Amino acid sequence: MDPALLGLAVWAFLAATILPLASEPLAVGLVAAGRGVVEVWAAATLGNVTGSVLNWWLGRAVAGLEGRGRLPVSRATLARAETWFGRFGRPALLLAWLPVVGDALTRVAGLLRTPLGPFLLLVGLGKGARYALVLAPTGALLAD
C-alpha cells in the first residue's frame, strides 16, 4: 500500500478514537497532491471505521464486567444510555462520524451489545458518506 494512504488510514483510525484529531484535511491534501479520490476515500473510510470498531470492542469489554461487580460505568449511566439508544435505535450509528458524539455512540453500541454486522453497515455508511462529501468537491475541482 502507498505509504501516504497507509498514513491516512492510521490517522483516520486514531481520529475515530478519543484522540482529538481530524483526518479530513489530510485526505483533501492527498487528493490535491495527486492521489486518486476513490483510493483516498477508501483508506480514510477503512481507517475511521476500524477505529470505531475499537470503540465498539471497548464497549463490549466493559459490558462483560457488568456481572462481576466491576462495571466502570454507573448503573444510572448505563440505564440512560440504554434508554437513549432504545429511543433512537441503531440508525443513530449513521451519525458516528460526528466529532465527540460519534465516539460515544460507538462505545455505547458495544456496551449495549449491538451486533457487529449491523454496526459495521451503519457506521460504514455514515463515515463513507461523510468522506465522500468532503472529497467530492476536491475531486471535481481537480478534474476541470
C-alpha positions as CSV (number, residue, x, y, z in Angstrom):
1,M,0.0,0.0,0.0
2,D,1.1,3.5,-0.7
3,P,2.8,4.9,2.5
4,A,0.7,8.1,2.3
5,L,-2.5,6.2,2.1
6,L,-1.4,3.9,4.9
7,G,-0.6,7.0,7.0
8,L,-4.1,8.4,6.2
9,A,-5.7,5.2,7.3
10,V,-3.8,5.2,10.6
11,W,-4.6,8.9,11.2
12,A,-8.3,8.2,10.4
13,F,-8.2,5.3,12.8
14,L,-6.8,7.4,15.6
15,A,-9.3,10.2,14.8
16,A,-12.1,7.7,15.4
17,T,-10.9,7.1,19.0
18,I,-10.9,9.6,21.8
19,L,-7.9,11.5,20.3
20,P,-8.8,15.0,19.1
21,L,-7.6,14.5,15.5
22,A,-9.2,15.4,12.2
23,S,-8.5,13.2,9.2
24,E,-10.4,15.3,6.6
25,P,-7.6,17.9,5.9
26,L,-5.1,15.1,5.3
27,A,-7.5,13.3,3.0
28,V,-8.1,16.5,1.0
29,G,-4.4,17.2,0.9
30,L,-3.7,13.8,-0.5
31,V,-6.2,14.3,-3.3
32,A,-4.7,17.8,-4.0
33,A,-1.3,16.1,-4.2
34,G,-2.5,13.8,-6.9
35,R,-3.8,10.7,-5.2
36,G,-7.0,9.3,-6.6
37,V,-10.2,10.4,-4.9
38,V,-11.5,6.8,-4.6
39,E,-8.3,5.4,-3.1
40,V,-8.1,8.3,-0.6
41,W,-11.8,7.8,0.3
42,A,-11.3,4.1,0.8
43,A,-8.2,4.5,3.0
44,A,-9.9,7.2,5.2
45,T,-13.2,5.3,5.5
46,L,-11.5,2.0,6.3
47,G,-9.2,3.5,8.9
48,N,-12.0,5.5,10.5
49,V,-14.4,2.6,10.6
50,T,-11.7,0.4,12.1
51,G,-11.2,2.9,14.9
52,S,-14.9,2.8,15.6
53,V,-14.7,-1.0,15.8
54,L,-12.1,-0.5,18.5
55,N,-14.5,1.8,20.4
56,W,-17.3,-0.8,19.9
57,W,-15.0,-3.6,21.3
58,L,-14.1,-1.5,24.3
59,G,-17.8,-1.0,25.0
60,R,-18.3,-4.8,24.7
61,A,-15.4,-5.4,27.1
62,V,-16.8,-3.0,29.6
63,A,-20.2,-4.7,29.3
64,G,-18.6,-8.0,30.1
65,L,-17.6,-6.7,33.5
66,E,-21.3,-6.0,34.5
67,G,-22.0,-9.3,36.1
68,R,-18.7,-9.2,38.1
69,G,-19.5,-6.0,40.0
70,R,-16.6,-4.2,38.4
71,L,-18.5,-2.2,35.8
72,P,-16.7,1.2,35.4
73,V,-20.0,2.8,34.5
74,S,-22.7,3.6,37.0
75,R,-26.0,1.7,36.6
76,A,-27.7,5.0,36.2
77,T,-25.4,6.0,33.3
78,L,-26.0,2.6,31.7
79,A,-29.7,2.9,32.1
80,R,-29.7,6.4,30.4
81,A,-27.6,5.1,27.5
82,E,-30.0,2.1,27.0
83,T,-33.0,4.5,27.1
84,W,-31.4,6.9,24.6
85,F,-30.2,4.2,22.3
86,G,-33.6,2.5,22.6
87,R,-35.3,5.7,21.6
88,F,-33.2,6.4,18.5
89,G,-32.1,2.8,17.8
90,R,-29.3,1.5,15.6
91,P,-29.9,4.2,12.9
92,A,-28.2,6.6,15.3
93,L,-24.9,4.9,14.3
94,L,-25.2,6.7,10.9
95,L,-24.0,9.7,12.9
96,A,-20.9,8.0,14.2
97,W,-18.9,10.5,12.1
98,L,-19.8,13.4,14.3
99,P,-17.0,14.8,16.5
100,V,-17.1,13.7,20.1
101,V,-20.7,12.4,19.9
102,G,-19.7,9.7,17.4
103,D,-17.0,8.2,19.6
104,A,-19.5,7.9,22.4
105,L,-22.1,6.4,20.1
106,T,-19.8,3.6,19.0
107,R,-18.8,2.8,22.6
108,V,-22.4,2.7,23.7
109,A,-23.3,0.4,20.8
110,G,-20.7,-2.0,22.1
111,L,-21.7,-1.6,25.7
112,L,-25.3,-2.4,24.7
113,R,-24.1,-5.4,22.7
114,T,-25.1,-4.2,19.2
115,P,-24.2,-7.0,16.8
116,L,-21.0,-6.3,14.8
117,G,-22.7,-6.7,11.3
118,P,-25.3,-4.0,11.7
119,F,-22.8,-1.8,13.5
120,L,-20.3,-2.1,10.5
121,L,-23.0,-1.4,8.0
122,L,-24.4,1.7,9.7
123,V,-21.1,3.2,10.8
124,G,-19.5,2.4,7.4
125,L,-22.4,4.1,5.5
126,G,-22.2,7.2,7.7
127,K,-18.5,7.6,7.7
128,G,-18.2,6.7,4.0
129,A,-20.8,9.3,3.1
130,R,-19.0,11.9,5.2
131,Y,-15.7,11.3,3.4
132,A,-17.5,11.3,0.0
133,L,-19.0,14.7,0.8
134,V,-15.6,16.1,1.9
135,L,-13.7,14.7,-1.1
136,A,-16.3,15.2,-3.8
137,P,-15.6,18.9,-4.3
138,T,-11.8,18.3,-4.3
139,G,-12.1,15.7,-7.0
140,A,-14.4,17.8,-9.1
141,L,-12.1,20.8,-8.9
142,L,-9.1,18.7,-10.0
143,A,-11.0,17.1,-12.9
144,D,-11.5,20.5,-14.5
